């Protein structure tokens, strides 16, 4: 994980507003952390969910930031990967088996 992603995750965990280079975390009055990359909303993290957006740009950096968030605040086994130019979310089903789901902007994980 990149240093900027470690700092981003610390801000989310601590409910703090933070900014470095192209990444910003804003915590609102509802204790939700909103993560922006280049001014585009890429994630909303609450105590109960993570909502992910590609910000219109399915870039390596966007995917890296989202994977850092999933690694720290998601469930084990959740990550985004790219195959044949398309993004997918890997997650576990009820039996603990890997499940690949096409990524879409606005995808919410509970």
C-alpha positions in Angstrom: 0.0 0.0 0.0 1.3 3.4 -0.9 2.1 6.0 1.8 -0.7 8.3 0.6 -3.2 5.4 0.9 -2.1 4.6 4.4 -2.6 8.2 5.4 -6.0 8.2 3.6 -7.1 5.2 5.5 -5.9 6.7 8.8 -8.1 9.8 8.2 -11.1 7.6 7.4 -10.5 5.5 10.6 -10.1 8.6 12.7 -13.0 10.5 11.1 -10.7 13.3 10.1 -10.6 15.6 7.1 -7.3 15.2 5.2 -5.8 16.1 1.9 -2.5 15.2 0.1 -1.7 15.8 -3.5 -4.6 14.4 -5.6 -6.5 12.6 -2.8 -8.8 14.1 -0.2 -11.0 12.8 2.7 -13.9 14.8 4.0 -15.9 13.7 7.0 -19.4 15.0 7.2 -21.8 15.5 10.1 -23.2 12.0 9.7 -19.7 10.5 10.3 -19.4 9.4 6.7 -16.0 9.7 5.1 -16.1 10.9 1.4 -13.0 10.2 -0.6 -12.1 12.2 -3.6 -9.5 11.7 -6.3 -8.7 14.6 -8.6 -11.9 16.2 -7.3 -14.1 13.2 -8.2 -15.9 11.3 -5.5 -14.6 7.7 -5.5 -15.9 6.3 -2.1 -18.3 6.9 0.7 -17.4 5.0 3.9 -19.8 4.7 6.8 -19.9 2.4 9.8 -22.2 0.0 7.8 -21.2 0.3 4.2 -18.7 1.3 1.5 -20.1 2.8 -1.7 -17.6 2.9 -4.6 -17.5 5.1 -7.7 -15.0 5.2 -10.6 -15.4 8.9 -10.9 -15.8 8.4 -14.7 -12.1 7.2 -14.8 -11.3 3.5 -14.4 -7.6 4.3 -13.9 -4.9 2.4 -12.1 -4.8 5.1 -9.4 -8.6 5.0 -8.8 -8.4 1.2 -8.5 -5.5 1.4 -6.2 -7.3 3.9 -3.9 -10.4 1.7 -3.8 -8.5 -1.4 -3.1 -6.7 0.3 -0.2 -10.1 1.3 1.2 -11.4 -2.3 0.8 -8.3 -3.7 2.3 -8.6 -1.6 5.5 -12.4 -1.1 5.8 -13.9 -3.9 3.8 -14.2 -7.6 4.3 -11.3 -10.0 3.7 -11.2 -11.1 0.0 -12.8 -8.0 -1.4 -10.8 -6.3 -4.1 -11.2 -4.8 -7.6 -9.3 -6.2 -10.5 -9.3 -5.6 -14.2 -9.8 -8.3 -16.9 -10.0 -7.6 -20.6 -10.3 -3.9 -19.9 -13.2 -4.3 -17.5 -13.3 -3.9 -13.8 -14.6 -6.7 -11.5 -15.1 -6.9 -7.7 -13.9 -10.1 -6.1 -15.9 -11.0 -3.0 -16.8 -14.0 -0.9 -20.2 -15.7 -1.0 -21.9 -17.2 2.0 -19.8 -20.4 1.7 -16.6 -18.4 1.6 -16.0 -19.0 -2.1 -14.7 -16.3 -4.4 -17.4 -14.6 -6.4 -16.6 -12.2 -9.3 -19.1 -9.4 -9.9 -18.8 -6.8 -12.7 -18.0 -3.4 -11.1 -20.4 -0.5 -11.6 -20.1 3.0 -10.3 -22.2 3.4 -7.2 -21.7 -0.2 -6.1 -22.5 -0.5 -2.4 -21.1 -3.1 0.0 -22.7 -3.7 3.4 
